[in-house]
Amino acid sequence: MKNQAKLIAVFASLALLTGCGAFNTPAQTADSSAAQSSSESSEQPQSSAESAAENSAEPESAADTAAPEKSDFNLGYLNSTAHLLAFVAQEEGYFKDEGLNVTLTQFSSAGELVNGLESGKLDLAFIGSVPTLTFQSQGHDVTIVGGAMTNGHGYVIKPEFAEKDEEGVEILKGRNVASVKNSVQDAELQILLKNAGIEIGEGEDKVNIVYFDSQKDAYAALSNATIDAASVYSPYASLAKSQGYRVVYYCAHEEALQNQPCCRQVAATASVNANPNTYIALERALLKAYHLTQTDHEKTIADVKTYIDIEEDLIDTEVYGGYSVSSPDPDKQGTVELKKTIVELGYTEDYDIEPLYNTALYKQALDSILAEQSDDIYKSLEEHFNDYE
């Protein structure tokens, strides 16, 4: 537990430096009961990564954006409305408009998604930032090419242990709490416990954290008599409330935890280097999807429900209730600060992230969109990128 004592100052700086809170309207979240069929591409990324210079290569200008090198594209996601940009891009035909035949496949954990990337079964995955950074530090040759969600985490507890929502981590004392190791949810809980002077462990004045392999498993553990509370990401908080549980806290409402860069767009580095125009096309589609989420709530909610089959009012709460933001912006500054934090936590060893963070493709996609049409929504994305790249 020695590393936990280092957590506060570093994580507090993260909340100040990451910038996704600057986006105009929150968007994101969903539930775990959607099952999505998988038709996986036979095309696989090359086996070796190229140089950092090649990794950041881009067409000369927006006008020079070329056709995708490959049309069949496999995208992996988790059971969360956090990944709604992919749902909207698929349902609204934006992927198709950009020359991509995208298959969406739901997975259960970050580890499964990284295996899919490395095996060539996936071309892109929406993966939590903490596991992504850990995988990179361990030598997995995967590159961050964009964002997916900011915030959207918290913890829930059985109603017999809380009279109302958001009583804070103090109500977790003496409780067994299900969480996911190597996750933003785990790091956030530890910082709040440290701030409150609460130790981790067994005992009436401590919080006993029980780790599970996935968020789905951690939430399901609430059905066990031995588990009192559990971590959540979107849309599990709203789902839990609908089932009678109380919310311990939303990270978006905790000053020390605001604006966490949660899920990132991740791809095999070799695939990014071999197919830059394909990923530019992907980013263009996701940018269009973001635009729709800001202008048409009803259509967005319907698109999300196609993949996350929970009640529409729960989707609305998770996407537009102020608990999270879904944006394709890479938010590099915030993610780099998060890397520093998890190194301090002892989650992983430090490493050079620069060759594994490609913001050039997103910028090329955004520039090309702005060359075609420019409004306040796309301009806000441009301003945010320029400030936080």
C-alpha positions as CSV (number, residue, x, y, z in Angstrom):
1,M,0.0,0.0,0.0
2,K,3.0,2.3,0.0
3,N,2.2,3.6,-3.4
4,Q,-1.2,4.8,-2.4
5,A,0.3,7.5,-0.3
6,K,1.8,9.1,-3.4
7,L,-1.6,9.4,-5.1
8,I,-3.2,12.6,-4.1
9,A,-0.9,15.4,-5.5
10,V,-0.4,13.7,-8.8
11,F,-4.1,12.8,-9.4
12,A,-5.1,16.3,-8.4
13,S,-2.9,17.8,-11.1
14,L,-4.5,15.5,-13.6
15,A,-7.9,16.9,-12.8
16,L,-6.6,20.4,-13.6
17,L,-4.6,19.6,-16.7
18,T,-6.9,17.3,-18.6
19,G,-9.3,19.3,-20.8
20,C,-12.3,17.2,-21.9
21,G,-14.6,19.1,-19.5
22,A,-14.3,22.0,-21.9
23,F,-16.7,20.3,-24.4
24,N,-20.1,21.9,-24.7
25,T,-22.4,19.0,-23.9
26,P,-21.9,15.8,-21.9
27,A,-22.5,12.6,-23.9
28,Q,-22.0,8.8,-23.1
29,T,-22.9,5.5,-21.2
30,A,-24.9,2.3,-21.5
31,D,-25.8,-1.1,-20.0
32,S,-24.4,-4.6,-20.1
33,S,-27.1,-6.6,-21.6
34,A,-26.4,-6.0,-25.3
35,A,-25.0,-8.9,-27.3
36,Q,-23.4,-7.9,-30.6
37,S,-22.6,-10.4,-33.4
38,S,-19.1,-10.6,-34.7
39,S,-17.9,-11.0,-38.3
40,E,-14.1,-10.6,-38.1
41,S,-11.9,-9.3,-40.9
42,S,-9.4,-11.6,-42.5
43,E,-7.0,-8.7,-42.9
44,Q,-4.4,-8.4,-40.2
45,P,-2.0,-5.6,-39.1
46,Q,1.7,-6.0,-40.0
47,S,3.7,-7.7,-37.3
48,S,6.3,-5.1,-36.6
49,A,6.0,-1.4,-35.6
50,E,7.5,1.3,-37.7
51,S,9.3,4.4,-36.5
52,A,7.7,7.2,-34.5
53,A,8.1,9.5,-37.5
54,E,6.1,7.1,-39.7
55,N,3.6,6.9,-36.8
56,S,2.9,10.6,-37.1
57,A,2.9,10.8,-40.8
58,E,-0.2,12.3,-42.5
59,P,-1.4,13.5,-45.9
60,E,-0.1,16.9,-47.0
61,S,-3.5,18.7,-46.5
62,A,-7.2,18.1,-45.9
63,A,-7.7,18.2,-49.6
64,D,-5.2,15.3,-50.0
65,T,-7.1,12.9,-47.8
66,A,-7.1,9.7,-49.7
67,A,-9.4,6.7,-49.9
68,P,-9.0,4.1,-47.1
69,E,-6.4,1.4,-47.7
70,K,-8.8,-1.2,-46.6
71,S,-12.6,-1.2,-46.4
72,D,-13.5,-4.0,-44.0
73,F,-12.9,-2.8,-40.5
74,N,-13.5,-4.6,-37.2
75,L,-14.1,-2.5,-34.1
76,G,-14.3,-3.8,-30.5
77,Y,-16.2,-2.2,-27.7
78,L,-17.4,-2.9,-24.1
79,N,-20.9,-2.9,-22.8
80,S,-21.0,0.8,-22.1
81,T,-22.7,3.8,-23.6
82,A,-19.2,5.4,-23.2
83,H,-18.6,3.9,-26.7
84,L,-21.7,5.5,-28.3
85,L,-19.7,7.3,-31.0
86,A,-19.2,4.0,-32.7
87,F,-22.9,3.1,-32.3
88,V,-24.0,6.4,-33.8
89,A,-21.5,6.3,-36.7
90,Q,-22.7,2.8,-37.6
91,E,-26.4,3.4,-37.3
92,E,-26.3,6.8,-39.1
93,G,-24.2,5.4,-42.0
94,Y,-21.2,7.6,-41.3
95,F,-18.7,4.7,-41.5
96,K,-20.2,3.7,-44.8
97,D,-20.1,7.3,-46.1
98,E,-16.3,7.2,-45.4
99,G,-15.8,4.0,-47.4
100,L,-15.7,1.7,-44.4
101,N,-17.5,-1.6,-43.8
102,V,-17.4,-1.7,-40.1
103,T,-18.3,-4.7,-37.9
104,L,-18.9,-3.9,-34.2
105,T,-18.2,-6.6,-31.7
106,Q,-18.8,-6.5,-27.9
107,F,-16.0,-7.8,-25.6
108,S,-15.9,-8.3,-21.8
109,S,-12.6,-6.8,-20.8
110,A,-9.6,-4.7,-21.9
111,G,-7.4,-7.7,-22.0
112,E,-9.7,-9.4,-24.5
113,L,-9.7,-6.2,-26.6
114,V,-5.9,-6.0,-26.7
115,N,-5.7,-9.7,-27.6
116,G,-8.0,-8.9,-30.5
117,L,-5.8,-6.1,-31.7
118,E,-2.6,-8.2,-31.5
119,S,-4.2,-11.2,-33.2
120,G,-5.4,-9.0,-36.1
121,K,-9.1,-9.8,-35.3
122,L,-9.7,-6.2,-34.4
123,D,-8.6,-3.0,-36.2
124,L,-9.5,-0.7,-33.4
125,A,-10.8,-1.0,-29.8
126,F,-12.3,1.3,-27.3
127,I,-10.2,0.5,-24.2
128,G,-9.9,2.2,-20.7
129,S,-7.0,4.5,-20.5
130,V,-5.4,2.9,-17.4
131,P,-5.2,-0.6,-18.9
132,T,-4.1,0.9,-22.2
133,L,-1.2,2.7,-20.6
134,T,-0.3,-0.4,-18.6
135,F,-0.3,-2.6,-21.7
136,Q,1.9,-0.1,-23.5
137,S,4.4,-0.1,-20.6
138,Q,4.5,-3.9,-20.7
139,G,5.6,-3.9,-24.3
140,H,2.3,-4.3,-26.2
141,D,2.8,-2.4,-29.4
142,V,-0.6,-0.6,-29.5
143,T,-1.1,3.1,-30.3
144,I,-3.7,5.6,-29.0
145,V,-5.3,7.4,-31.9
146,G,-8.3,9.1,-30.3
147,G,-10.7,9.4,-27.4
148,A,-14.0,7.9,-26.5
149,M,-15.1,9.1,-23.1
150,T,-14.2,11.3,-20.1
151,N,-15.5,10.6,-16.5
152,G,-18.5,8.2,-16.2
153,H,-17.3,6.2,-13.2
154,G,-18.3,5.8,-9.6
155,Y,-19.4,3.2,-7.0
156,V,-22.8,1.9,-5.9
157,I,-23.8,0.2,-2.6
158,K,-26.7,-1.9,-1.3
159,P,-29.5,0.3,0.0
160,E,-29.3,-1.1,3.5
161,F,-26.0,0.7,3.9
162,A,-26.9,4.1,2.6
163,E,-30.0,6.3,3.2
164,K,-29.5,8.4,0.0
165,D,-27.2,8.8,-3.0
166,E,-23.7,10.4,-2.9
167,E,-23.0,10.1,0.8
168,G,-19.4,9.6,0.0
169,V,-16.7,7.0,0.6
170,E,-17.1,7.1,4.4
171,I,-20.1,4.8,4.0
172,L,-17.8,2.1,2.6
173,K,-16.0,1.6,5.9
174,G,-16.3,-1.9,7.1
175,R,-17.6,-3.0,3.7
176,N,-16.4,-5.4,1.0
177,V,-16.2,-3.5,-2.3
178,A,-16.0,-5.2,-5.7
179,S,-13.7,-3.4,-8.1
180,V,-11.4,-4.0,-11.1
181,K,-7.7,-3.9,-10.7
182,N,-5.7,-1.7,-13.1
183,S,-8.6,0.5,-13.8
184,V,-9.5,4.2,-13.4
185,Q,-12.3,3.2,-11.1
186,D,-9.8,1.5,-8.7
187,A,-7.4,4.5,-8.8
188,E,-10.2,6.9,-8.1
189,L,-11.5,5.0,-5.1
190,Q,-8.0,4.9,-3.7
191,I,-7.5,8.6,-3.9
192,L,-10.8,9.4,-2.2
193,L,-10.1,6.9,0.6
194,K,-6.7,8.5,1.1
195,N,-8.3,12.0,1.2
196,A,-10.8,10.8,3.8
197,G,-8.1,9.1,5.9
198,I,-9.6,5.6,5.4
199,E,-7.3,2.6,5.1
200,I,-7.7,-0.2,2.7
201,G,-8.0,-3.7,4.3
202,E,-10.3,-5.7,6.5
203,G,-11.8,-4.1,9.6
204,E,-14.7,-1.9,10.8
205,D,-12.8,1.3,10.0
206,K,-11.3,0.1,6.7
207,V,-12.5,-0.7,3.2
208,N,-11.8,-4.2,1.8
209,I,-11.4,-4.1,-1.9
210,V,-12.1,-7.4,-3.7
211,Y,-10.8,-7.4,-7.3
212,F,-12.6,-8.9,-10.3
213,D,-11.4,-9.3,-13.9
214,S,-14.0,-7.1,-15.5
215,Q,-16.6,-4.4,-14.7
216,K,-19.3,-6.8,-15.6
217,D,-18.1,-9.3,-13.1
218,A,-17.7,-6.7,-10.4
219,Y,-21.2,-5.5,-10.8
220,A,-22.6,-9.0,-10.9
221,A,-20.9,-9.7,-7.6
222,L,-23.4,-7.4,-5.9
223,S,-25.8,-10.4,-6.0
224,N,-23.4,-12.1,-3.5
225,A,-24.2,-11.7,0.2
226,T,-20.5,-11.1,0.8
227,I,-20.2,-8.0,-1.5
228,D,-21.7,-4.8,-0.2
229,A,-20.7,-2.3,-3.0
230,A,-19.2,-2.3,-6.4
231,S,-17.4,0.0,-9.0
232,V,-19.4,1.1,-12.0
233,Y,-18.9,2.8,-15.3
234,S,-21.6,4.0,-17.6
235,P,-24.3,2.8,-17.7
236,Y,-24.1,0.7,-14.5
237,A,-24.8,3.6,-12.2
238,S,-28.2,4.3,-13.7
239,L,-28.9,0.6,-14.0
240,A,-28.0,0.1,-10.3
241,K,-30.3,2.9,-9.2
242,S,-33.1,1.4,-11.2
243,Q,-32.5,-1.8,-9.3
244,G,-32.6,-0.1,-5.9
245,Y,-28.9,0.4,-5.2
246,R,-27.5,3.8,-4.0
247,V,-24.8,5.7,-5.6
248,V,-21.8,6.2,-3.3
249,Y,-20.3,8.9,-5.6
250,Y,-20.0,10.0,-9.2
251,C,-16.5,10.9,-10.2
252,A,-17.7,13.9,-12.1
253,H,-19.0,15.3,-8.9
254,E,-15.7,14.8,-7.0
255,E,-13.3,17.8,-7.4
256,A,-10.2,15.5,-7.3
257,L,-11.6,13.2,-10.0
258,Q,-13.1,15.5,-12.6
259,N,-12.2,15.3,-16.3
260,Q,-10.5,11.9,-16.2
261,P,-9.7,10.6,-19.7
262,C,-11.3,7.2,-19.5
263,C,-11.7,5.2,-22.7
264,R,-9.3,5.7,-25.6
265,Q,-9.3,4.6,-29.2
266,V,-6.5,2.0,-29.5
267,A,-5.1,0.1,-32.5
268,A,-2.1,-2.1,-33.3
269,T,0.8,0.3,-34.1
270,A,1.7,-1.6,-37.3
271,S,-1.9,-1.4,-38.5
272,V,-2.0,2.4,-37.9
273,N,1.3,2.8,-39.8
274,A,0.2,0.6,-42.7
275,N,-3.3,2.1,-43.1
276,P,-3.3,5.9,-42.1
277,N,-6.1,6.8,-44.5
278,T,-8.3,4.1,-43.1
279,Y,-7.9,5.6,-39.6
280,I,-8.5,9.1,-40.9
281,A,-11.7,7.9,-42.5
282,L,-12.6,6.3,-39.1
283,E,-12.0,9.6,-37.3
284,R,-14.1,11.5,-39.8
285,A,-17.0,9.2,-39.1
286,L,-16.6,9.5,-35.3
287,L,-16.4,13.3,-35.6
288,K,-19.7,13.3,-37.5
289,A,-21.2,11.0,-34.8
290,Y,-20.1,13.4,-32.1
291,H,-21.7,16.3,-34.0
292,L,-25.0,14.4,-34.0
293,T,-24.8,13.6,-30.3
294,Q,-24.7,17.4,-29.7
295,T,-27.7,18.2,-32.0
296,D,-30.1,15.2,-31.9
297,H,-30.6,13.6,-28.5
298,E,-33.5,11.5,-29.5
299,K,-31.7,9.9,-32.4
300,T,-28.5,9.4,-30.3
301,I,-30.5,7.6,-27.6
302,A,-32.2,5.3,-30.2
303,D,-28.8,4.5,-31.8
304,V,-27.3,3.6,-28.4
305,K,-30.3,1.4,-27.5
306,T,-29.5,-0.7,-30.5
307,Y,-26.3,-1.9,-28.8
308,I,-27.1,-1.3,-25.1
309,D,-30.5,-2.6,-24.4
310,I,-31.7,-0.7,-21.4
311,E,-34.5,1.7,-20.9
312,E,-34.2,4.9,-22.9
313,D,-34.6,7.1,-19.8
314,L,-31.5,5.4,-18.3
315,I,-29.6,6.0,-21.6
316,D,-30.6,9.6,-21.5
317,T,-29.4,10.0,-17.9
318,E,-26.0,8.4,-18.7
319,V,-25.4,10.3,-21.9
320,Y,-26.9,13.7,-21.1
321,G,-27.1,13.8,-17.3
322,G,-23.7,15.5,-16.8
323,Y,-21.8,12.4,-15.6
324,S,-19.6,11.9,-18.6
325,V,-18.6,13.2,-22.0
326,S,-18.1,11.2,-25.2
327,S,-15.7,12.8,-27.6
328,P,-13.2,11.5,-30.2
329,D,-10.6,14.1,-29.2
330,P,-7.3,12.3,-28.2
331,D,-6.8,14.6,-25.1
332,K,-3.1,13.8,-25.1
333,Q,-2.2,16.1,-22.2
334,G,-4.7,14.6,-19.9
335,T,-3.7,11.0,-20.8
336,V,0.0,11.8,-20.4
337,E,-0.8,13.2,-16.9
338,L,-2.7,10.1,-16.1
339,K,0.3,8.0,-17.1
340,K,2.4,9.9,-14.6
341,T,-0.3,9.2,-12.0
342,I,-0.4,5.4,-12.5
343,V,3.4,5.3,-12.4
344,E,3.2,7.0,-9.0
345,L,0.6,4.5,-8.0
346,G,2.8,1.6,-8.9
347,Y,0.5,0.3,-11.5
348,T,3.3,0.2,-14.1
349,E,6.8,1.3,-14.9
350,D,7.5,4.6,-16.7
351,Y,8.0,4.5,-20.4
352,D,8.2,6.7,-23.5
353,I,4.6,7.2,-24.7
354,E,5.4,9.4,-27.7
355,P,5.8,6.7,-30.3
356,L,2.5,5.2,-29.1
357,Y,0.4,8.3,-29.3
358,N,-0.8,9.4,-32.7
359,T,-2.8,12.6,-32.8
360,A,-1.9,13.5,-36.4
361,L,-4.6,11.3,-37.9
362,Y,-7.3,12.8,-35.8
363,K,-6.1,16.3,-36.7
364,Q,-6.1,15.4,-40.4
365,A,-9.7,14.1,-40.1
366,L,-10.8,17.2,-38.2
367,D,-9.1,19.6,-40.7
368,S,-10.8,17.9,-43.6
369,I,-14.2,18.1,-41.9
370,L,-13.6,21.8,-41.2
371,A,-12.7,22.4,-44.8
372,E,-16.1,21.0,-45.8
373,Q,-18.2,22.6,-43.1
374,S,-17.5,24.7,-40.1
375,D,-19.9,25.3,-37.2
376,D,-19.6,26.0,-33.5
377,I,-19.4,22.3,-32.6
378,Y,-16.5,21.4,-34.9
379,K,-14.8,24.7,-34.0
380,S,-15.0,23.8,-30.3
381,L,-13.3,20.5,-31.1
382,E,-10.6,22.3,-33.0
383,E,-10.0,24.7,-30.1
384,H,-9.9,21.9,-27.6
385,F,-7.4,19.9,-29.7
386,N,-5.2,23.0,-30.1
387,D,-5.3,23.6,-26.3
388,Y,-4.8,20.0,-25.1
389,E,-2.9,18.1,-27.9
